[in-house]
Amino acid sequence: MRWGPKMGVRILLAEHHNLVREGVAALLRSQDDFEVVGEADNGQEAVRAARELKPDVVITGITMPNCNGIEATRQVKHHLPSAKVIALTMHNDGELLTQMLKAGASAYLLKTCVLNELLDAIRAVRAGRTYLSPEVAGLVTEAYLGRSAGPKGSDGSALTPREREVLQLLAEGQSTKEIARHMSRSPKTIEMHRRHVMQKLQMYSLSELTKYAIRKGLTSLDA
């Protein structure tokens, strides 16, 4: 985690891929009215940094190890309700967009956006507005109409935040005991969450769950 001295809109940047994070940070630091106060490479670190640094804006990816961007957003908004969260992601997906907005994000941008769009989004959320990339704006309507939720029985939005966290950690190869330690829960509780995830998604093997988690941006092959 790093932070710098320049004053302006205080921004925390959370991104798993170093090259992307460093590139975005450099672009933001070139703006006179922005201050990059911290950088984090996973969701847990992002939440800790947000609580410590109290940024005005958090820019986060979605696919991150240990704690994905959806859960990190939810926790940041719980501890720091005044912070505005911007999702910056490669996932043009209605379900992920809906989940990020429900978690408290104020903007959703694709990583293919140009710098000016990111700057516009930061200024929009600081002014209390919501900002969506033009490429994803139509997905909001589709998601609420149910057209982007996928086949019956495979809707990840039916999972609770705790179940999504268990799914991510399972997909990242952690055992029941490891997940229990990580979440400060008993192995029996983790097994219960695992059963509920399988029942809701109608997927009954670890390989199916892992593929689903990758497809939905909860984790990645290099997480």
C-alpha positions as CSV (number, residue, x, y, z in Angstrom):
1,M,0.0,0.0,0.0
2,R,1.3,3.4,-1.0
3,W,0.2,7.0,-0.7
4,G,1.4,10.4,-1.8
5,P,1.4,14.0,-0.7
6,K,-0.5,15.9,-3.5
7,M,-3.9,17.4,-2.4
8,G,-7.2,17.1,-4.2
9,V,-10.0,14.5,-4.4
10,R,-8.6,11.7,-2.3
11,I,-8.6,8.4,-4.3
12,L,-7.8,4.9,-3.3
13,L,-7.0,2.5,-6.2
14,A,-7.6,-1.2,-5.8
15,E,-6.6,-3.5,-8.6
16,H,-5.1,-7.0,-8.7
17,H,-3.0,-6.5,-11.9
18,N,0.0,-4.3,-11.1
19,L,0.5,-3.0,-14.6
20,V,-3.1,-1.8,-14.8
21,R,-3.1,-0.3,-11.3
22,E,0.2,1.6,-11.8
23,G,-0.9,2.9,-15.2
24,V,-4.2,4.2,-13.8
25,A,-2.4,5.7,-10.8
26,A,0.0,7.5,-13.0
27,L,-2.8,9.0,-15.1
28,L,-4.7,10.2,-12.1
29,R,-1.6,11.7,-10.5
30,S,-1.1,13.8,-13.7
31,Q,-4.4,15.7,-12.8
32,D,-4.1,18.7,-10.5
33,D,-7.3,18.1,-8.7
34,F,-6.7,14.4,-7.8
35,E,-4.6,12.8,-5.0
36,V,-4.0,9.1,-5.1
37,V,-3.7,8.4,-1.4
38,G,-3.3,4.6,-1.6
39,E,-3.0,1.5,-3.7
40,A,-4.2,-2.0,-2.9
41,D,-3.9,-5.3,-4.8
42,N,-6.7,-7.2,-3.2
43,G,-10.1,-6.6,-1.6
44,Q,-9.1,-7.1,2.0
45,E,-6.2,-4.6,1.7
46,A,-8.6,-2.2,0.0
47,V,-11.0,-2.3,2.9
48,R,-8.2,-1.9,5.4
49,A,-6.8,1.1,3.4
50,A,-10.2,2.7,3.1
51,R,-10.8,2.5,6.9
52,E,-7.3,4.0,7.5
53,L,-7.0,6.6,4.8
54,K,-10.7,7.6,4.4
55,P,-10.6,8.4,0.7
56,D,-13.3,10.4,-1.1
57,V,-13.4,7.9,-4.0
58,V,-12.4,4.2,-4.2
59,I,-11.7,2.8,-7.7
60,T,-11.8,-1.0,-7.6
61,G,-11.6,-3.9,-9.9
62,I,-14.0,-6.8,-9.5
63,T,-11.8,-9.8,-9.9
64,M,-9.4,-9.8,-6.9
65,P,-8.1,-12.5,-4.6
66,N,-9.3,-13.1,-1.1
67,C,-12.1,-10.6,-1.3
68,N,-13.5,-9.6,-4.7
69,G,-14.6,-6.1,-5.6
70,I,-18.3,-6.7,-4.9
71,E,-17.7,-7.7,-1.3
72,A,-14.9,-5.1,-0.8
73,T,-17.4,-2.4,-2.0
74,R,-20.0,-3.6,0.4
75,Q,-17.5,-3.5,3.3
76,V,-16.1,-0.1,2.3
77,K,-19.6,1.4,2.2
78,H,-20.4,-0.1,5.6
79,H,-17.4,1.4,7.2
80,L,-17.2,4.6,5.2
81,P,-20.6,5.5,3.8
82,S,-19.5,8.8,2.4
83,A,-16.9,7.2,0.1
84,K,-17.9,6.9,-3.6
85,V,-17.0,3.6,-5.3
86,I,-16.2,3.2,-9.0
87,A,-15.9,-0.2,-10.5
88,L,-13.3,-0.4,-13.3
89,T,-13.5,-3.8,-14.8
90,M,-13.1,-5.9,-18.0
91,H,-16.5,-7.5,-17.3
92,N,-19.4,-6.3,-19.6
93,D,-21.9,-8.3,-17.6
94,G,-25.4,-7.3,-16.4
95,E,-25.3,-9.5,-13.3
96,L,-22.0,-8.1,-12.1
97,L,-23.1,-4.6,-12.8
98,T,-26.3,-5.1,-10.8
99,Q,-24.4,-6.7,-7.9
100,M,-21.9,-3.8,-7.8
101,L,-24.7,-1.2,-7.8
102,K,-26.5,-3.1,-5.0
103,A,-23.2,-3.3,-3.0
104,G,-23.0,0.5,-3.2
105,A,-21.0,1.4,-6.2
106,S,-21.8,4.7,-7.9
107,A,-20.1,4.1,-11.2
108,Y,-19.3,1.1,-13.5
109,L,-16.7,1.5,-16.2
110,L,-15.0,-0.9,-18.6
111,K,-11.2,-0.9,-18.7
112,T,-11.4,-0.1,-22.4
113,C,-12.6,3.4,-21.5
114,V,-10.5,6.4,-22.3
115,L,-8.9,8.6,-19.5
116,N,-11.5,11.4,-19.9
117,E,-14.3,9.0,-19.2
118,L,-12.7,7.9,-15.9
119,L,-12.1,11.5,-15.0
120,D,-15.8,12.3,-15.8
121,A,-16.9,9.4,-13.7
122,I,-14.8,10.6,-10.7
123,R,-16.3,14.1,-10.9
124,A,-19.8,12.7,-11.4
125,V,-19.8,10.5,-8.3
126,R,-18.2,13.3,-6.2
127,A,-21.2,15.5,-7.3
128,G,-23.6,12.7,-6.1
129,R,-24.4,11.3,-9.5
130,T,-24.2,7.8,-10.9
131,Y,-22.0,7.1,-13.9
132,L,-22.2,4.1,-16.3
133,S,-20.1,3.5,-19.3
134,P,-22.2,3.8,-22.5
135,E,-21.4,0.2,-23.3
136,V,-23.0,-1.1,-20.1
137,A,-25.8,1.4,-19.5
138,G,-28.4,-0.8,-21.3
139,L,-27.5,-3.8,-19.1
140,V,-29.2,-2.2,-16.1
141,T,-32.6,-2.4,-17.8
142,E,-31.9,-6.0,-19.0
143,A,-30.7,-7.1,-15.6
144,Y,-33.8,-5.8,-13.8
145,L,-36.1,-7.4,-16.5
146,G,-34.3,-10.7,-15.9
147,R,-33.0,-11.2,-19.4
148,S,-29.3,-11.2,-18.3
149,A,-29.7,-13.5,-15.3
150,G,-29.0,-16.7,-17.2
151,P,-30.8,-20.0,-17.0
152,K,-33.0,-20.8,-14.0
153,G,-30.9,-22.2,-11.1
154,S,-27.7,-20.4,-12.1
155,D,-28.4,-16.9,-10.9
156,G,-25.6,-15.7,-8.7
157,S,-27.6,-12.8,-7.5
158,A,-29.5,-15.3,-5.3
159,L,-26.4,-15.9,-3.3
160,T,-25.9,-14.1,0.0
161,P,-22.7,-12.0,0.4
162,R,-21.3,-14.8,2.7
163,E,-22.1,-17.4,0.2
164,R,-20.3,-15.5,-2.6
165,E,-17.3,-15.1,-0.4
166,V,-17.2,-18.9,0.3
167,L,-17.7,-19.6,-3.5
168,Q,-14.7,-17.3,-4.3
169,L,-12.4,-18.9,-1.7
170,L,-13.4,-22.4,-2.9
171,A,-12.7,-21.5,-6.5
172,E,-9.3,-20.2,-5.3
173,G,-8.4,-23.6,-4.0
174,Q,-8.9,-23.1,-0.2
175,S,-10.0,-26.0,1.9
176,T,-13.0,-25.9,4.3
177,K,-10.7,-25.5,7.3
178,E,-8.7,-22.6,5.5
179,I,-11.9,-20.8,4.7
180,A,-13.2,-21.3,8.2
181,R,-10.0,-19.6,9.6
182,H,-10.2,-16.9,7.0
183,M,-13.8,-16.0,7.8
184,S,-13.6,-16.7,11.5
185,R,-16.3,-19.3,11.2
186,S,-16.6,-23.0,12.1
187,P,-15.9,-25.6,9.4
188,K,-19.5,-26.8,9.9
189,T,-20.8,-23.4,9.0
190,I,-18.6,-23.2,5.9
191,E,-19.9,-26.6,4.8
192,M,-23.5,-25.3,5.3
193,H,-22.7,-22.3,3.1
194,R,-21.1,-24.6,0.5
195,R,-24.2,-26.8,0.3
196,H,-26.4,-23.7,-0.1
197,V,-24.2,-22.4,-2.9
198,M,-24.4,-25.7,-4.7
199,Q,-28.2,-26.0,-4.3
200,K,-28.9,-22.4,-5.5
201,L,-26.6,-22.7,-8.5
202,Q,-27.5,-26.4,-9.1
203,M,-23.8,-27.1,-9.5
204,Y,-22.5,-30.0,-7.5
205,S,-18.7,-30.3,-8.2
206,L,-15.8,-28.0,-7.4
207,S,-14.9,-27.7,-11.1
208,E,-18.3,-26.5,-12.0
209,L,-18.2,-23.9,-9.1
210,T,-14.7,-22.8,-10.1
211,K,-15.8,-22.3,-13.8
212,Y,-18.8,-20.4,-12.7
213,A,-16.8,-18.1,-10.3
214,I,-14.3,-17.3,-13.1
215,R,-17.1,-16.7,-15.6
216,K,-18.8,-14.3,-13.2
217,G,-15.6,-12.4,-12.3
218,L,-15.5,-13.5,-8.7
219,T,-12.0,-14.9,-9.2
220,S,-9.6,-15.5,-12.1
221,L,-7.0,-18.2,-13.1
222,D,-4.2,-16.0,-11.9
223,A,-5.8,-14.9,-8.6
